[in-house]
């Protein structure tokens, strides 16, 4: 092996890449549980389609555009590595093979467009979604990844390397990028039928909790793995990820208890994801106490932000804007306050004697990525809508997108139906199990009220 190669670092990054890959199925479960039963499979399939499309494009030209030698001004990589040609088994990126680094970054590229899918749940054509993913990663994600992540000693990406914007693991390139793109797609596709009128409650909160748990687990690879070495920075990123997520969960629950009077499981899951999002750009530059502060702020602010869709009238189905765009912006900006200068980067935030300089750089990074992503995403979505159509028909949306787009359904009730069909008369309850009619009615009313409250609190 070449000089400088580390087997330990390589193993660490490869395992981290696998953890990040698990996040996409975790996201599918998280989103799948939040939609109505008739859209569950479509939600899962949208994430899985990203796994397929982006993997192929990454090898063809994605890695080259994102991490190939700079083609000029830190805006985009060149095409030296088309088809991953020109990369030898012994070529290193730091202490790990370039192929290991490429595999790790591929998983970032996969989950970023998958995040967008939650904003347009229940109403997008599957073919149109696939075309959007292919175009979006090409003209939005790959260039922004080069801006933020490409390093070449001051000659790399124009945001991160040349202008000093700190984004350790993707607050701008992943979360703001995806969250703002989700807003653009909401505006192009329009509101779901029955938005603000019909109940659109999550059909499976256990599935949501499972998905959020898988996301939390995989996020250790996302953040700690971004150190690209099994070292102290990776360890600090991991502990910061854990404590910020816990703090955000608490912050979200406190907000909804004070605002709506209940602690919900959907709030707990959403709060955890908000904390994971917010600590992503900051985990390599703040202390654990700073991470707790970031998590608490993100949990409370994101819980408040998800109600903006009702105030402004855009239908962000699964709160991608409120959690990812807002959470990513919070984490990126708070780096300018809490960066210690002693963890992974030397830049210091305002609270550590660094003045407003780093805060200004962070604000610039947030603004540039948000504007670029919104404009390009809106144009792409509009072009697709004008050509092949982006939204399913009204009949398909009302009946359920799963059957129309996939000829399947998530839940098969035929066995239950045939069982009920064997007897047209239900057996009378025994005295020991009989329930008074008044009690049954009161119980049903209480369940309905509680379910409706859960949706209000979460949204």
MOJOJO-V288665 format. One record per residue. N is the residue number from 0. PSI is psi in whole degrees, -180 to 180 (999 if undefined). NEAR is the number of other C-alpha atoms within 12 Angstrom. D_CENTER is the distance of its C-alpha to the mean C-alpha in Angstrom with 1 decimal. Layout:
N & PSI & NEAR & D_CENTER
N & PSI & NEAR & D_CENTER
//
This chain:
0 & 155 & 14 & 37.0
1 & 162 & 16 & 36.9
2 & 138 & 14 & 37.5
3 & -10 & 17 & 34.5
4 & 138 & 22 & 32.7
5 & 116 & 24 & 31.2
6 & -38 & 20 & 30.8
7 & -46 & 18 & 29.0
8 & -39 & 29 & 26.4
9 & -46 & 32 & 25.9
10 & -41 & 24 & 25.5
11 & -44 & 31 & 23.0
12 & -38 & 41 & 20.8
13 & -42 & 33 & 21.2
14 & -40 & 29 & 20.2
15 & -40 & 38 & 17.2
16 & -42 & 37 & 16.3
17 & -39 & 28 & 16.8
18 & -42 & 31 & 14.6
19 & -36 & 39 & 11.6
20 & -38 & 39 & 12.7
21 & -24 & 33 & 12.7
22 & -32 & 40 & 9.1
23 & -47 & 46 & 8.8
24 & -35 & 37 & 11.6
25 & -42 & 35 & 10.2
26 & -39 & 49 & 7.2
27 & -44 & 43 & 10.2
28 & -43 & 40 & 12.3
29 & -51 & 43 & 10.1
30 & -40 & 52 & 9.9
31 & -37 & 44 & 13.4
32 & -24 & 37 & 15.0
33 & -21 & 46 & 14.0
34 & 174 & 41 & 15.8
35 & 158 & 34 & 19.5
36 & -32 & 33 & 21.3
37 & -8 & 37 & 22.4
38 & 7 & 45 & 18.9
39 & -51 & 37 & 17.5
40 & -38 & 35 & 18.3
41 & -39 & 42 & 17.1
42 & -42 & 49 & 13.6
43 & -43 & 39 & 13.9
44 & -32 & 37 & 15.6
45 & -39 & 47 & 13.1
46 & -42 & 40 & 10.7
47 & -32 & 34 & 13.9
48 & -35 & 32 & 15.3
49 & -39 & 42 & 12.7
50 & -42 & 35 & 14.0
51 & -53 & 26 & 17.4
52 & -50 & 32 & 17.4
53 & -34 & 38 & 15.6
54 & -44 & 30 & 17.6
55 & -46 & 24 & 20.8
56 & -32 & 30 & 20.1
57 & -45 & 36 & 19.2
58 & -41 & 28 & 22.6
59 & -52 & 23 & 24.5
60 & -10 & 32 & 23.5
61 & -47 & 45 & 19.9
62 & -40 & 46 & 20.8
63 & -43 & 36 & 24.0
64 & -34 & 41 & 22.5
65 & -42 & 46 & 19.8
66 & 8 & 43 & 22.2
67 & 164 & 39 & 25.6
68 & 140 & 25 & 28.4
69 & 133 & 31 & 27.8
70 & -4 & 24 & 29.4
71 & 128 & 18 & 30.2
72 & 14 & 21 & 29.1
73 & 21 & 34 & 25.9
74 & -33 & 33 & 24.2
75 & 150 & 36 & 23.8
76 & 163 & 36 & 25.0
77 & -171 & 24 & 28.0
78 & 31 & 23 & 28.6
79 & -27 & 22 & 30.4
80 & 30 & 27 & 28.1
81 & 132 & 23 & 28.0
82 & 19 & 20 & 27.6
83 & 22 & 26 & 27.1
84 & 152 & 18 & 30.8
85 & 3 & 16 & 32.4
86 & 114 & 24 & 30.3
87 & 160 & 16 & 32.7
88 & -27 & 18 & 32.1
89 & 6 & 20 & 33.4
90 & 134 & 21 & 31.6
91 & 147 & 25 & 29.7
92 & 96 & 30 & 26.7
93 & -117 & 24 & 28.0
94 & 7 & 29 & 29.0
95 & 156 & 33 & 27.0
96 & 148 & 32 & 27.5
97 & -35 & 31 & 25.8
98 & -36 & 30 & 24.8
99 & -43 & 36 & 22.9
100 & -43 & 37 & 21.1
101 & -43 & 35 & 20.3
102 & -41 & 33 & 19.0
103 & -48 & 40 & 16.7
104 & -28 & 46 & 15.3
105 & -41 & 42 & 15.1
106 & -31 & 44 & 12.4
107 & -46 & 50 & 10.2
108 & -32 & 50 & 11.4
109 & -48 & 43 & 10.6
110 & -23 & 48 & 6.9
111 & -53 & 47 & 6.5
112 & -29 & 51 & 8.4
113 & -35 & 51 & 7.2
114 & -36 & 49 & 4.1
115 & -31 & 50 & 7.3
116 & -31 & 51 & 9.3
117 & -24 & 48 & 8.8
118 & -24 & 45 & 10.6
119 & 29 & 47 & 13.6
120 & 148 & 53 & 14.0
121 & -6 & 51 & 17.8
122 & 7 & 46 & 19.2
123 & 139 & 46 & 18.2
124 & 140 & 36 & 20.6
125 & -40 & 36 & 19.3
126 & -40 & 24 & 21.4
127 & -39 & 33 & 20.2
128 & -44 & 41 & 16.5
129 & -42 & 30 & 17.5
130 & -41 & 29 & 19.6
131 & -44 & 41 & 16.9
132 & -47 & 45 & 14.5
133 & -45 & 36 & 17.6
134 & -41 & 28 & 18.7
135 & -45 & 43 & 15.5
136 & -30 & 45 & 14.8
137 & -47 & 35 & 18.5
138 & -11 & 28 & 19.1
139 & -62 & 42 & 16.0
140 & -50 & 49 & 13.8
141 & -46 & 44 & 16.9
142 & -44 & 42 & 18.8
143 & -37 & 47 & 16.3
144 & -39 & 48 & 15.7
145 & -42 & 45 & 19.5
146 & -42 & 45 & 19.8
147 & -43 & 42 & 17.7
148 & -25 & 47 & 18.1
149 & 126 & 39 & 21.5
150 & 132 & 28 & 24.3
151 & 46 & 23 & 28.0
152 & 47 & 16 & 29.9
153 & -6 & 18 & 29.6
154 & 20 & 26 & 29.6
155 & -141 & 31 & 26.0
156 & 143 & 40 & 23.1
157 & -24 & 36 & 24.3
158 & -55 & 37 & 21.6
159 & -60 & 39 & 21.2
160 & -40 & 30 & 24.5
161 & -30 & 25 & 26.8
162 & 3 & 28 & 25.8
163 & 20 & 34 & 24.4
164 & 126 & 43 & 20.9
165 & 120 & 51 & 19.3
166 & 90 & 54 & 15.8
167 & -42 & 45 & 16.0
168 & 8 & 47 & 12.7
169 & 27 & 51 & 10.6
170 & -39 & 51 & 10.2
171 & -54 & 53 & 11.8
172 & -31 & 54 & 11.4
173 & -61 & 49 & 7.7
174 & -49 & 50 & 6.2
175 & -42 & 49 & 9.5
176 & -51 & 52 & 10.0
177 & -42 & 53 & 7.3
178 & -43 & 46 & 7.9
179 & -36 & 47 & 11.6
180 & -38 & 48 & 11.7
181 & -39 & 49 & 10.6
182 & -43 & 47 & 13.5
183 & -43 & 36 & 15.8
184 & -37 & 48 & 15.3
185 & -43 & 40 & 16.0
186 & -36 & 32 & 19.1
187 & -46 & 33 & 20.3
188 & -26 & 36 & 19.9
189 & 180 & 30 & 21.2
190 & 153 & 30 & 21.0
191 & 153 & 33 & 21.2
192 & 126 & 26 & 24.8
193 & 6 & 16 & 25.6
194 & 130 & 20 & 22.8
195 & 3 & 22 & 24.2
196 & -52 & 11 & 27.1
197 & 148 & 13 & 26.1
198 & 130 & 22 & 24.3
199 & 55 & 31 & 20.8
200 & 154 & 31 & 20.1
201 & 136 & 35 & 17.8
202 & -17 & 27 & 20.0
203 & 93 & 28 & 19.1
204 & -34 & 31 & 18.0
205 & -38 & 21 & 18.9
206 & -38 & 29 & 16.4
207 & -45 & 35 & 13.7
208 & -40 & 32 & 15.0
209 & -46 & 29 & 15.2
210 & -42 & 33 & 11.6
211 & -35 & 41 & 10.7
212 & -41 & 29 & 13.5
213 & -38 & 30 & 12.4
214 & -45 & 41 & 9.1
215 & -45 & 41 & 11.4
216 & -49 & 31 & 13.9
217 & -25 & 35 & 12.0
218 & -22 & 46 & 10.6
219 & -37 & 42 & 14.4
220 & -39 & 42 & 14.6
221 & -51 & 49 & 11.7
222 & -54 & 47 & 13.5
223 & -38 & 43 & 17.0
224 & -23 & 46 & 17.2
225 & -11 & 42 & 16.7
226 & -20 & 38 & 20.2
227 & 22 & 43 & 21.4
228 & 150 & 34 & 24.2
229 & 83 & 28 & 25.1
230 & -170 & 24 & 26.3
231 & -33 & 19 & 26.3
232 & -41 & 28 & 23.4
233 & -42 & 32 & 21.2
234 & -42 & 28 & 22.7
235 & -40 & 34 & 22.2
236 & -38 & 42 & 18.5
237 & -48 & 40 & 18.2
238 & -37 & 29 & 20.2
239 & -39 & 40 & 18.4
240 & -44 & 51 & 15.1
241 & -50 & 38 & 17.0
242 & -34 & 33 & 18.9
243 & -40 & 45 & 16.3
244 & -44 & 47 & 14.2
245 & -42 & 36 & 17.5
246 & -39 & 36 & 18.6
247 & -39 & 45 & 15.6
248 & -46 & 43 & 16.2
249 & -44 & 35 & 19.8
250 & -41 & 36 & 19.3
251 & -46 & 44 & 17.4
252 & -40 & 37 & 20.1
253 & -44 & 28 & 22.9
254 & -48 & 31 & 21.8
255 & -27 & 37 & 21.7
256 & -45 & 23 & 24.9
257 & -37 & 16 & 26.6
258 & -38 & 20 & 25.3
259 & -10 & 24 & 25.6
260 & 13 & 17 & 27.6
261 & 153 & 24 & 25.5
262 & 121 & 29 & 23.0
263 & 152 & 33 & 20.6
264 & -34 & 31 & 18.6
265 & -37 & 42 & 15.8
266 & -40 & 44 & 16.0
267 & -45 & 39 & 16.0
268 & -44 & 43 & 12.9
269 & -38 & 54 & 11.1
270 & -40 & 50 & 12.8
271 & -45 & 48 & 11.9
272 & -39 & 55 & 8.1
273 & -40 & 56 & 9.3
274 & -41 & 54 & 11.5
275 & -41 & 58 & 9.3
276 & -49 & 58 & 7.5
277 & -35 & 60 & 11.1
278 & -13 & 64 & 12.9
279 & -50 & 54 & 11.1
280 & -18 & 53 & 13.5
281 & -11 & 59 & 16.3
282 & -20 & 56 & 16.7
283 & 10 & 48 & 19.3
284 & -3 & 47 & 21.4
285 & 165 & 48 & 21.8
286 & 168 & 37 & 23.8
287 & -35 & 31 & 22.8
288 & -40 & 23 & 24.4
289 & -38 & 37 & 22.4
290 & -39 & 44 & 19.2
291 & -44 & 35 & 20.5
292 & -44 & 33 & 21.1
293 & -43 & 50 & 17.7
294 & -45 & 45 & 16.2
295 & -45 & 38 & 18.8
296 & -47 & 39 & 18.4
297 & -43 & 50 & 14.7
298 & -48 & 48 & 15.2
299 & -44 & 39 & 18.1
300 & -42 & 37 & 17.0
301 & -36 & 46 & 13.6
302 & -38 & 48 & 15.7
303 & -35 & 36 & 18.2
304 & -27 & 33 & 15.9
305 & -17 & 41 & 14.7
306 & -9 & 30 & 18.4
307 & -28 & 23 & 18.6
308 & -30 & 26 & 17.9
309 & -35 & 21 & 21.2
310 & -41 & 14 & 23.0
311 & -7 & 15 & 22.2
312 & 17 & 19 & 22.1
313 & 143 & 31 & 18.9
314 & 83 & 39 & 17.3
315 & 94 & 46 & 13.6
316 & -49 & 48 & 13.6
317 & 26 & 45 & 10.8
318 & 39 & 47 & 10.3
319 & -40 & 52 & 7.4
320 & -49 & 46 & 10.0
321 & -32 & 46 & 11.2
322 & -49 & 53 & 8.3
323 & -47 & 53 & 6.2
324 & -49 & 48 & 9.4
325 & -45 & 42 & 11.7
326 & -42 & 55 & 10.2
327 & -39 & 53 & 9.8
328 & -42 & 50 & 13.3
329 & -51 & 46 & 14.8
330 & -41 & 59 & 14.0
331 & -43 & 51 & 15.3
332 & -39 & 41 & 18.3
333 & -16 & 45 & 19.3
334 & -37 & 51 & 19.7
335 & -12 & 43 & 22.7
336 & -40 & 37 & 24.1
337 & -3 & 43 & 23.4
338 & 126 & 46 & 23.7
339 & -23 & 32 & 26.7
340 & 6 & 26 & 27.8
341 & 2 & 19 & 28.6
342 & -89 & 28 & 25.4
343 & -25 & 32 & 24.0
344 & 159 & 30 & 24.9
345 & -17 & 19 & 28.3
346 & 141 & 34 & 27.2
347 & 145 & 34 & 27.7
348 & 177 & 35 & 26.2
349 & -41 & 23 & 28.4
350 & -7 & 23 & 29.0
351 & 26 & 25 & 30.2
352 & 11 & 19 & 32.7
353 & -4 & 21 & 30.7
354 & -159 & 19 & 31.4
355 & 0 & 23 & 29.2
356 & -51 & 25 & 28.8
357 & -35 & 37 & 25.5
358 & -41 & 33 & 24.1
359 & -41 & 25 & 25.3
360 & -41 & 32 & 23.7
361 & -41 & 41 & 20.3
362 & -40 & 31 & 20.8
363 & -45 & 26 & 21.9
364 & -44 & 42 & 18.8
365 & -47 & 44 & 16.5
366 & -45 & 26 & 18.9
367 & -48 & 26 & 19.4
368 & -41 & 44 & 15.9
369 & -46 & 38 & 15.3
370 & -46 & 26 & 18.6
371 & -47 & 29 & 18.4
372 & -43 & 42 & 15.0
373 & -48 & 34 & 16.3
374 & -50 & 26 & 19.7
375 & -38 & 32 & 19.0
376 & -42 & 39 & 16.3
377 & -43 & 29 & 18.9
378 & -43 & 24 & 21.7
379 & -47 & 32 & 20.1
380 & -40 & 40 & 19.2
381 & -42 & 26 & 22.7
382 & -43 & 21 & 24.4
383 & -43 & 29 & 23.0
384 & -36 & 26 & 23.9
385 & -20 & 15 & 27.3
386 & -72 & 13 & 28.0
387 & -8 & 20 & 26.8
388 & 130 & 24 & 25.2
389 & -26 & 31 & 21.5
390 & 143 & 36 & 22.1
391 & 166 & 31 & 23.9
392 & 163 & 21 & 27.2
393 & -39 & 19 & 27.9
394 & -43 & 14 & 29.6
395 & -44 & 24 & 26.7
396 & -42 & 28 & 24.2
397 & -43 & 21 & 26.7
398 & -31 & 21 & 27.8
399 & 126 & 32 & 24.3
400 & -22 & 35 & 22.3
401 & -51 & 35 & 22.4
402 & -41 & 25 & 26.1
403 & -41 & 26 & 26.3
404 & -25 & 31 & 23.6
405 & -6 & 23 & 23.9
406 & 34 & 15 & 27.3
407 & 169 & 19 & 25.9
408 & 152 & 25 & 24.8
409 & -30 & 27 & 22.7
410 & 130 & 18 & 25.6
411 & 109 & 13 & 29.3
412 & 10 & 12 & 31.6
413 & -39 & 11 & 34.7
414 & -42 & 11 & 36.1
415 & -42 & 11 & 35.9
416 & -43 & 12 & 37.5
417 & -34 & 12 & 40.3
418 & -42 & 12 & 41.0
419 & -28 & 14 & 41.3
420 & -15 & 12 & 43.5
421 & -22 & 11 & 46.1
422 & 127 & 10 & 47.3
423 & -10 & 10 & 47.6
424 & 125 & 8 & 48.7
425 & 142 & 10 & 46.6
426 & 144 & 10 & 48.7
427 & 143 & 10 & 50.0
428 & 145 & 10 & 48.6
429 & 161 & 8 & 50.9
430 & -33 & 8 & 52.2
431 & -24 & 8 & 50.0
432 & -1 & 9 & 46.8
433 & 143 & 13 & 47.7
434 & 126 & 15 & 45.6
435 & 143 & 13 & 47.3
436 & -40 & 10 & 46.1
437 & -40 & 11 & 45.5
438 & -43 & 12 & 43.3
439 & -42 & 13 & 41.2
440 & -42 & 13 & 40.8
441 & -41 & 14 & 39.8
442 & -44 & 15 & 37.3
443 & -40 & 14 & 35.7
444 & -39 & 14 & 35.5
445 & -42 & 14 & 33.9
446 & -44 & 14 & 31.2
447 & -43 & 16 & 30.5
448 & -42 & 15 & 30.5
449 & -42 & 20 & 28.1
450 & -43 & 25 & 25.7
451 & -39 & 21 & 25.8
452 & -38 & 25 & 25.4
453 & -43 & 30 & 22.2
454 & -43 & 32 & 20.7
455 & -44 & 28 & 22.1
456 & -43 & 32 & 20.9
457 & -29 & 42 & 17.3
458 & 999 & 38 & 17.3
//
